[in-house]
Amino acid sequence: MKTIKLLIVAILLLFISCAKNTTIVFQDDFEKYESQKQPISPWVTSGEGLVYIDTTKSFSGKKSMFFNSGEGFQNRAFISVYDLFNKETEFYYGSLKMYIEEASPDGIHWTMIQASGKTEKDFIAEVRYGGQHNQRLMANYDTKGIKSDCWHHTKFKIPEKRWFSLKWYMNRKTNNMKLWLDNELVHELKGNNLEKGCLSNENNGDWTFPFFEAITLGWVDYQKNGGYRKVWIDDVILSSKNID
């Protein structure tokens, strides 16, 4: 009888573990790639900055992804994964560990997390987390097909010279997004009911979120005269439910 009970407990634990893991859509700790090589499928690199697997820093294991971006959009260092989520996906969570040698100087607008795709209004939208003023974190909304470039600043500064965790949430039905830094909520968009700025405003100031066709990570400084960024990321998780 005792053996049967132990077997039932083991089966239940296995079932719970499997059920929990099904919420993870994608994860990568970068341990399976060769060092000093660009990542293999499903990651796709873009920009003229350097992107490769590194062994000098890691949050877990022995490897991480290293980004060395330059000045201006052309010299971005990005990796992207495509078509992880279908069109029925209303929201997703993401998380990663990050180390920045030195963040972008004051006035330089940067992006480090982006979700992009076509919207239900048939234009392309890019929803981002990055920063700008005094190295403070910022949400950013940009479009293609219509002109819209909007932002929402936070009071929280991005850390430097240490590993920290980022977790984010994006919901295309409510046009809501959230960002946690080291488990502290540092930003929430709350749909379109907030004060925010827009450089161009052909979407009436609204942030119409896209279908999540591409998830992009890394670093880009949009302006020049900001120098070069050295950034490492590790332990990426994309999930259909909240990540503990």
N, C-alpha and C positions, 0 to 999 in steps of 0.2 A: 504493500500500500504506500509506504514511504517513497519507494522508487517511482511509483506512478505520479505521486504528488510533485516530486522534484521534476519529472519529465514535463508535467503540465505547466509548472512555473517557468521552465526553460523555454517552452514553446511560446508562452505568453510574452516573455521578455523579448524573444526574437521577433514576434509579431509587432510589438510596440516599437522596437528599434527600426524595423523595416518601414512601418507606417510613418515614423518621424522622418526617415531619410527620403521618402518619396516627395517631401516638400522641397527638397533641394533640387533645383533645376540644373545647376552647374557649379562646380568648385574646382579650384586649382591651387596647389601649394608649390608648384613649379619644380618639384623634386624629380620629375620624370624626364626633364629635358637636359641636354648636354650644356655644360657651362660655356660661356662665350659664344653661344649660338643664338640666332633669332628663334623665337618660339615656333613650334610647329602647329598644325591644325589642332583646334579650331581657331586659334588666334591669328588675326591679320594685322600686320603693322602698317602704319601710315606716317608720313612726314619724313623729313631729312635728319631728324635727331637720331641719336643712338638708342637702340633697344636690344638688350640681350640678357641672358640668364647669368646671374652673378653669384659668387660664393663668398664675397667679402662681408656681406651683411645678410641676415635672415631673421625673421621673427620666430619661425619654427623650422625644424630640419636644418639643411645646410645651404639651401638655395633660395633666391628671390628673383624678381624681375627688376632690372635696372633700366632707368630712363635718364638720358642726358639730352635735354631739349635746349634749343637755341633761341635767338631773338626773332619774334614774328611768327605768324601762323605756318609758314613754309617749313620752319625748323622745329615743328612740334614732334613729340615722341609719343605715339599712341599705339595701343593694341585694342582690337575690337573683336567681339563675337557676334554672330548674326543668327537671326531666326531661331532663337531659343524659346521664344514665347509666341503662341498663336494669337490670332486676332480676337479671340474670346478672352484673353488675359486682361483683366481690368487693372491689376496692380502687381507689383513685385517688390521684394526687399533685396538689398545688396549689402555686403560688408567686405572689408579688407583691412589689412594692416599696412601702414605707410611710414616711411622714414624720409625726411627732407633735410638735406644738408643746409640749404638756405632758401627760404621762400622768396617769391618775387618782391621786388622793392615797391614802395608806395607809388600808387598810380598805375602800375602795370596790372592789367586784367588777365587772370589765368583761369584755365579749366583743368580739372583732374578727373571728373566723373561726368559721363554724358549718356543719355538715352535718346535715340532719334528714330524717326520713321515718318510715314505719311499719317496725317490726321484724318478724322472723319469729314473735315472741310476740304480735303483733297490737296492741301499744301504740306510741305515738309516742315517738321518742327524738331528742334534740338533743345532738350531740357537738361540743364547742367548744374553741377556744383563746382565752385572754384573760389575766387576771391579777388580783391582789388585794393581797397584803401587801407593802408597801414597793416597789410597782410591779414585783413579780416575776411572771414568766410562770406560767401555770397552765392545766392541762387541766380541763374541767368536763363533767359528764354530767347531763342533766336529762330528765325524761320527762313525758308526758301520758297519762292512762288509768290509770297507777299512780303512786305517789309515790316518786320517787327523785331526789335532788339530791346528786351526789358530786363530789369534786375531787381533784386531785393536783398539788401545788405543785412549782415548780422553784426553784433558787437564782439564776436568771438574771434580771437586770433589763432591762426594755425600754428601748431608746435613746430619746432625745429630741433634737429640733432638728437632726436629720440624716436623710438617706435611709438605710434599711437594707433588707435582703432577708429575707423569710420564706418558708420552704418547709415544707409539711406532707404527711403521709401518713396515710391512714385505711384500715383493713382490717376489713370487717364480718364476715368469717369467723373471724378470729383475735381480734377485738375489740382490735386494736392500733392505736396512733397514735404519730406521731413529729413533732417540730418542730425545724427548723433555723433559727438566727438567724445571718445573714451566713455561711452555709455551715458553721456549727458545730452539731452535734447538741446541743440543750439540753433535750430531753424525749423519753422513750419510755415508753409505758404498759405494754407487755409483757403484753397480755391482762388477766386478772383476778388474776394472781399478784403482788400488791404491796400495800403498806400505803397506804391512802388513806382520806379521810374521807367521810362521807355525812351530810347533814342529814336526809334521809328514806331509807328502806331497804327498800322493798317489792319490790325486785329482788335481795334478798340481797347487796347490795353489788356485784353484777356490773354491768359496763358492756356491755349488749347493744346492739351497734351497729345502726343502721337501714339500710334501703335508701337510697341517696343520691338522694333525690327533690328536694332543694333545697340549694343552696350559697349561703350568706349571708356577706357581707363588710360591714365598716363599723365602727361603734362604739356600744356601749351601756354606760352606768353604771347598775347595778341599784338603787343606793341614792341618796339625795339628799344635799345639802350637799357635793357634790364639785365644783361649778362646771361649766364647759363645756369640751368637748374640741374641738380643731381638728386634723383628721387628713386626710392626702392619701394616696391609693394610686395606683399605676401598674403597667402591664405585668403584668396578671393572666394566668396560664396554668393550665388544668386539663388533666391528662394521664392516660392509661391506663398510662404507664410513668414511670420516674424522670426528673426534669427536671435536666439538667446545670446 
